[in-house]
């Protein structure tokens, strides 16, 4: 059996079925079949890259710098490229707010930090 070429084994190769894509580097849209392989061995022994076809652009790799335009794009196995969670992002912060109760923490110190009057000379410290 013949081994697959580096381009065929590369995880950032374009999809078999062409789709419209967008490059983050040059902000261009084009069909994914235009993404081309460039043999370029690097210091890390990477044999090459899938490059954006736009002249002068250094965007590399489907799913790295080059993404499908369709947010519902599915790969050859039917998997979504990305997903959104339906959770409210603020929920994580709400959990933190419940765990950190400043009043309770300062009571343990024996100091009433929240109720001390401001110093008399506070106006002198303000530069404007």
C-alpha positions as CSV (number, residue, x, y, z in Angstrom):
1,X,0.0,0.0,0.0
2,X,1.3,3.4,-0.9
3,X,1.5,6.0,1.9
4,X,-0.5,9.2,1.4
5,X,1.3,12.3,0.5
6,X,2.0,14.9,3.2
7,X,-0.7,17.1,1.6
8,X,-3.3,14.3,1.9
9,X,-2.4,13.6,5.5
10,X,-2.4,17.2,6.5
11,X,-5.2,18.0,9.0
12,X,-5.7,21.4,7.5
13,X,-6.4,20.2,3.9
14,X,-9.4,21.7,2.2
15,X,-12.6,19.7,2.1
16,X,-13.2,17.2,-0.7
17,X,-16.4,18.9,-1.7
18,X,-15.6,22.6,-2.4
19,X,-17.2,25.2,-0.3
20,X,-17.0,29.0,-0.1
21,X,-14.4,30.1,2.4
22,X,-13.0,33.3,3.9
23,X,-9.3,34.0,4.8
24,X,-8.7,35.8,8.0
25,X,-5.4,37.3,6.7
26,X,-6.5,38.9,3.5
27,X,-10.2,39.1,4.1
28,X,-11.0,37.5,0.7
29,X,-13.7,34.9,-0.1
30,X,-13.2,32.2,-2.7
31,X,-13.9,28.5,-3.3
32,X,-11.9,26.1,-1.2
33,X,-10.7,24.1,-4.2
34,X,-8.4,27.1,-4.9
35,X,-6.4,26.5,-1.6
36,X,-3.1,25.1,-2.8
37,X,-0.4,23.0,-1.3
38,X,3.1,24.4,-1.1
39,X,6.1,22.2,-0.3
40,X,8.0,24.1,2.2
41,X,10.0,22.2,4.9
42,X,10.3,24.3,8.0
43,X,12.7,24.0,11.0
44,X,10.0,22.0,12.7
45,X,10.1,19.5,9.8
46,X,6.6,20.4,8.6
47,X,6.7,19.3,4.9
48,X,4.4,22.1,3.6
49,X,1.2,24.0,4.0
50,X,-2.2,24.6,2.4
51,X,-2.0,28.2,1.4
52,X,-4.5,30.9,0.6
53,X,-4.5,31.5,-3.2
54,X,-4.5,35.3,-2.8
55,X,-1.1,36.7,-4.0
56,X,0.9,38.0,-1.1
57,X,-1.3,36.5,1.6
58,X,0.2,34.2,4.2
59,X,-3.1,32.6,5.3
60,X,-2.6,28.8,5.8
61,X,-4.8,25.9,6.5
62,X,-8.5,25.2,6.2
63,X,-9.9,25.6,9.7
64,X,-6.9,27.5,10.9
65,X,-6.7,30.8,8.9
66,X,-9.3,29.8,6.3
67,X,-12.8,29.1,7.3
68,X,-16.1,28.2,5.6
69,X,-18.5,31.2,5.1
70,X,-21.5,29.0,6.0
71,X,-21.8,29.0,9.8
72,X,-23.7,25.6,9.4
73,X,-20.9,24.0,7.4
74,X,-20.5,20.3,8.1
75,X,-17.4,18.2,7.2
76,X,-17.5,15.0,5.2
77,X,-18.4,13.0,8.4
78,X,-21.4,15.4,9.0
79,X,-19.8,17.1,12.0
80,X,-20.3,20.8,12.5
81,X,-17.0,22.8,12.3
82,X,-18.0,24.8,15.4
83,X,-20.9,24.9,17.8
84,X,-22.4,27.6,20.0
85,X,-23.5,26.8,23.4
86,X,-26.9,28.1,24.3
87,X,-25.8,29.0,27.9
88,X,-25.7,32.6,28.9
89,X,-22.0,33.6,29.1
90,X,-22.8,35.7,32.1
91,X,-23.8,32.6,34.2
92,X,-20.1,31.9,34.9
93,X,-19.7,35.3,36.4
94,X,-22.9,35.0,38.4
95,X,-21.4,31.9,40.0
96,X,-18.3,33.8,41.0
97,X,-20.4,36.7,42.5
98,X,-22.3,34.2,44.7
99,X,-19.0,32.7,46.0
100,X,-17.3,35.9,46.7
101,X,-19.2,37.9,49.4
102,X,-17.0,40.8,50.4
103,X,-19.1,41.5,53.6
104,X,-18.6,38.0,54.8
105,X,-14.9,38.0,54.0
106,X,-14.2,41.3,55.8
107,X,-16.1,40.3,58.9
108,X,-13.6,37.5,59.4
109,X,-10.8,40.0,59.5
110,X,-12.3,41.9,62.4
111,X,-12.2,45.2,60.4
112,X,-15.2,47.1,59.2
113,X,-13.7,48.0,55.8
114,X,-17.0,49.0,54.1
115,X,-18.1,51.6,56.6
116,X,-14.9,53.7,57.3
117,X,-15.3,57.4,56.5
118,X,-13.0,58.8,53.8
119,X,-10.0,60.8,54.9
120,X,-10.4,64.6,55.2
121,X,-7.6,65.3,52.8
122,X,-8.9,63.2,49.9
123,X,-9.6,66.2,47.7
124,X,-5.8,67.1,47.7
125,X,-4.9,63.7,46.1
126,X,-7.1,64.3,43.0
127,X,-5.0,66.0,40.3
128,X,-7.9,67.7,38.4
